[in-house]
Amino acid sequence: MVESLEPRRISVHQALGGGSVADILLWRKWCASVLVLVSATSLWFLFERAGLNILSFAANVLLLLVVILFFWAKSASLLNRPLPPIPDLQISEESVEKAADVLRDRINHLLSIVGEIALGGNLRVLFQVAVVLWITYYIGIFCNFLTLVYICILVSFSVPVFYDKYQDRLDVKLSMLHRIIQAQYRKVDQSVLRKIPSSVNKAKKTQ
């Protein structure tokens, strides 16, 4: 029996982690998805359109929550009622270590990119970083950070579902687009980037 050499395709649900977050993003938990989307839309409207201050809103919500929990606990002790169902409000050492490891990897990756540009004179990396920063600059012109976060939430609730439904067709189109982008990048690399000497080569020539 000959085994297929074609790599097994990973489903969208598995790519998103395969947990509750994936179920919510793929609308498999319909009520939770609607709740998250309605909450995000309401918060965006309050902060962006109604002009509500984020810091004042957070302070008022926390104050209201603390007061409710305080009087709930007091009434529970007087009336022999159960206390508020509050989970263990502690951060485990394992979760802190995982978050620190992830943050350290991201920072090291960023520093390696800076080192390739500043010390190695890598023009390809400089070109890629310049394109990303240029796109980020123009995105910042048309929308602020809060609107950008809201757009990302809308995209995360629509693109995975659309891709999961039409994965076969989209894979073909995306592979074609990827080849076109690679071909254009090779042209720019051969015609522009490789003709410009790097700082490392200059240093070797001067020595």
N, C-alpha and C positions, 0 to 999 in steps of 0.2 A: 504494500500500500504506500503510495507516494504522498508525502505530506506537502501541502501547499507552502510555497516559499513567500507568498504575499503576506505582508504584516497584517495582523489582526487589527481591525479598525476599533478605535476607542469611541464609545458612545458619548454624546454630549453630557449625559447625566454623570458618567464616570469622570469626564474631564472637569466637571464642576465640583468634584469631590465626592459625589454619590451620597451625600447626607441630606439633612433637612434644608440646607441652603439651596442645594441643587433642586430639590422638590419645589421650593418656593419660586425660584427663578424660572423653572419650566412649567409653572402653574399646575403642578400635580397636587399641591395643597392650595386649593382655590381660595379658601377663606383667608388664609395667611397672606397669600399674594395680593389679594384685594386690600387687606388691611395695611400692608406695607406701602402699597402704591398710593392709597388714599391718604395715609399719614404723611408721606413724602410730599404729595401735592399740597396738602393743607399747610405744612410747615413752609414750603416754598412760597405759597401765596401770602402767608402771614409776614414773613421776613422780607420778601422781595416786593410785593405789591402793596400790602397794607402798611409797610414801613415800620414794623415792629422790631425793636432792638433785640438781638439774640441774647446778649448778656442779661438784660432785664427780664426777658421771658424765662430764661433758665433759672434765674434767681427766684422768680415768683413761683414757678412750678416746684422747685425744691422746697421752698418755704411752705407751700400748701401741703406737699407730701409729708414733710416733717411734722407739721401741726396735726394732720390727720392721724399719723402713726402714734403721736404722743397721746392724743385723747383716746385713741383706740386702746392703747396699752393701759391707760389709767382706768377706763371703763371696764376693761376685761378683768383687772385686778379687783375692782369693786363688785362686779356682778358675777364673778367666777366664770367668766367667758374665756375661750381660747385666745391666746395672743396673736398678733398679726402674723400671717404666714410669710415671714421674711427668710430668704435663704441665707446660707453662711456667707457673710460679707467679708471674705478673705480671698486674697490672691495667692494661689499655690506657688511654691518655689519652682516647680516644674514649668508652669506656664510662663513665669518670668524669665527663666533660662531659655525657653524656646523663643520668646519674643526678642530677647537680647541676641540670640544667635542669628535670627532672621535679620535684625537691624544691623548687626555687625557685617553680615554677608553683603547687604545692600550698600553699606558705607564703603566697604573694601572694594566692591565692584566700581562704585563711583570714583573712588580715589585711583583705581587702576586706569580708568578712562582718562582722568586728569593727567596722570603720569605719562600715558602714551602720547598725549597731545603736547604737554609741556616739556618732557624730557626726551621722549623718543621721536618727536616730530612726525607722528603718524598722521598723514594728511587724509587718509580714508576715514579714520575715526573723527578727525576735525570736521570733515564734510558731513558725516552722519549727525554729529552733535549740532552743527550749525543748522541743518535742515529741521531737526526736532525743535530747537529753540526758536527758529523762525516760524514754524507752525504754531508753537505755543504762544508766541507774541501776538499773532493775528487772531488766535482764539480768544486771548485776553482782551483784545480790542472790542470784540462783538458781544462778549458776555462776561459777567463777573464770576467769582469763584463759586458762589452759592448756586447760580444758574447752571454752571458747568457740572456741579455735583448732581443737581436734579436731572440734567440731560443724561448723565452717566447712569443714573438709576433707571430712567426710562429705557435707555438702550439695553441695560442688563436684563430688563424684563421683557424685551421684545426680540432682540437678536438671537439669543439662545433658542427660543421657541421656534422662530422662523428657520434657523439653521437645522434644528432637530427634525423639522418636518420635511425640508427639502435638502437634506444633506448630500445625497448622491449628485443632484444637479449642481449644487453650489461647489462641491469639491472639484468638479471638472472646470467650472468657470474660474475658481480661485487658483487652481494650478496653472491655467493659461495666463491669468493676470500676474502670477508670481514669475513665470518665465519671461513675460514682457518687461517687468520691472528689473529683473536680473540682467536682461539684455541691454536695457538702457543704462543701467549702472556700469556695466562693463565698458560701454562706449565712453561714458564720462571718465571712468578710471583710466582707460587706455589713452584717451585724447587729452586729458587735462591733468589728472592726479599724478600719473607716472612720469610726466614730463617735468614736474616741479621737484627739484632735489630736496630731500629731507635735511633737517638740521644735523642728523647723525652723519650723513654723507659729507656734509660741509665740514664738520669737525674733523673727520678722518682725512680729508684733503688738506686741511690746514696744518695737520700734524705732519 
